[in-house]
Amino acid sequence: MKILVINCGSSTLKFQLVETTADSASMGRPHKLARGLVDRIGGPASCHFEVAGSTPVENRLTVDDHEKAVALVIQWLNSMPELRSIDAVGHRIVHGGDQFTTAAWIDDRMVESLDSLCELAPLHNPAGVSGIRAARKVLGSTMPMVAAFDTSFHHTLPETARTYAIPREIAQKHGIRRYGFHGLAHQYSVMCYGQLTAMPPEQINIVTLHLGNGCSACAIRGGTSVDTSMGFTPLEGLVMGTRSGDIDPAVVPFLARKEEVSADEVENWLNKRSGLLGLSGISNDMRELTAAYNQDPRARLAVDVFCYHARKYLGAYLAALGGADAVVFSGGIGENSPLVRAKICADMGWCGLRLDSAANDALIGSDGCIAQPRSAVKAYVVHTDEESIIARETARVLTERTK
């Protein structure tokens, strides 16, 4: 079946057209037919559409909203006979709350439920719900659609890992707990590691480090998530491109008083002006910072703080798991920065983790092992493919409904 995977941001729509079957829903990688991006929705937008193996099509035109963006994607796909006849649509939704612990069929009631979850993820969920509404309007409500959630992979977190030490009645009243995010990426890392090592999921014990503009760590036991660095929101945890990661919560009211701004404004600073950007004063792009590492002290500090916090989480999760077989790097930084990987894994010989410097330096943007042969804890790099997981989950849900 042909599945259109849609991933909406507040002003973007990314898509892939994926061909998969019920069998490949459980293992293997679906066949990618086409992909694209509509960027800067809400005004003059850039459109990048590409059939696999062909020259991309680039356009600039006004795209008022997500509905117009979806219509452009469908129009382009329908212009080529080999890309027509979409069988289903899979949507990425960041936050599923407690309601959705696995990918789910989209109907009117589900869309209403997703609306109620926007309060938990106001920076992310509204765009995903807009994409669902737009796709249903353009393709019709009879088109099968499935939502895959970034939080659902972490529904296995034990109570000790998901619970904040705040008054329980307040936490329960407002649904305050650690949900975790980047679940689709961590789920893909588990699947890919299993394929690389021929290890069944129930035997997979690893720490995954998904490092991009957003970053998170995950402790995996028996193929399932037992702890993760992001919590109630994606702000908690590792240092990220523009997010602070872990911070003393008393900093928020302190800055609000000192700077005479609202707590919401401070939260905005922590989300959009902090992390690598705030530390360096240069950029949130790790490529720029590593290029300036030896010349600019602030760039060096930003990279070092980023790697130090990631190494702390790696060590903590190795302890939480009682040891692991490997650490798996993914995401734009994890896949493409040998320097960052080397600094995170430095001085980890105490747990048996030893990188092969030549292998680490050579492996960029592809899958493989970067540990020494004698390393007791291995290190792998995988090229993140969240769309494959969304397509796989969509095929699974469709197959189950038609049995």
C-alpha positions, 0 to 999 in steps of 0.5 A: 500500500502507498502511505502518505506520511505528513509531519506538520510544524507551525509553518512547515509541512514535510511529507514522504510517500512510502510504499509498504506492506503488512509484512514490512509493517513489522520489520524492514524499511519501506520503499520511499517513492517521493518526499518534499517540504513546504516551508514558511506556510502563511505567506510567500513559501518555498516548495521542494518536491522530489521523486526518489532518484530524480531532480527536485522541483523547486517553487516559490508561491503564496501558501496561506495555510496547511490546507493549501499546503496539503492541496499542493502536495496532492496536486503534485503527487497526482501529476505523476501516474506512479505516485497516484492512488494513495491508500492511507495517510499517516500523521506525526503528532507530538503529544498523545497524553495518557489517552494515546499509548499507540498509533490510532485511527483518526475519526471525528472523535479522535480529532476532538480528543487531539484538540484537548491535548493542545494545551499540553503541547501548545508549540507542537500539537496545534500544527499537527491537528491542523495538518489532519484537518487539512488532509481530511478536507482535501482528501475526504473523510473516507481516506484512511488516516492514522496518527502516530505519537512521539509520546507513545513509545514512552508509555512504558515508563515505570511509575518511578521514572515518570513521576515528579516529586510534587504534591500528588493531588496537584499532579493528578489534577493537571496531568503533570508527569514525565511523558517523554518525546522523540519516541518515533526516533528512539523507536526507529533506533531500536528497530535499526539496532536490532537489524544491524545486530540481528538481535530480537527486540526483547533482548535489546538493552541500549541507551539512545541519544537523539541529538539534533536541534532538539535532543533527548536520551532514552534508556531501553530495556528489552526493546522498551523505554524505561526512562527518557530525558524529556519530561512534561514538555520537550524543554527538560533534559539535554542542552539543545539548539535553542532550549536550555534543558535541565534548569533549576525551576527557581530561575524562572520566577527569579528572572521574571522579577529581575527582568520585570517580565512574565513567567511565560516570557522567561519560558520563551527565553528558555525554549528559543534563546537558550541552549547552544544559541544562548551559550555561544551567542553565535548560532544554534547550529552545531556545524558552525560551532564545531568549525569555530571550536578552536578559535572562539571560546564561547563556541567551545564552551557551548559544545563542551557544555552540550557534550558534558550534559549528554555524557551525564545522561549516558552514564546515568542511564547505564546505571539505571539499566544496570549496564547496556550493550550499546549506545546508539547515536541519531539525529542531525548532530548524532549522525554527522558530528564525530567530534561530538560523539567522541567528546560524549564517549570520552573517558567512558572506559570505566563502563567498557565503552571505547570508540574506534577513532578512525571508524568514528571519524569516517562514519557520517550520515549512515549506519554502522558501528564506531566502537573498538572490537574489544569494547564491552559497550558498543557504539552505533550510529543510525540515520534517523527515519521517523517516516518509516516508523509512521508508515509502519504504524499506519500499515499496522493499524490499517491491517488490524482494522481490516482483519 
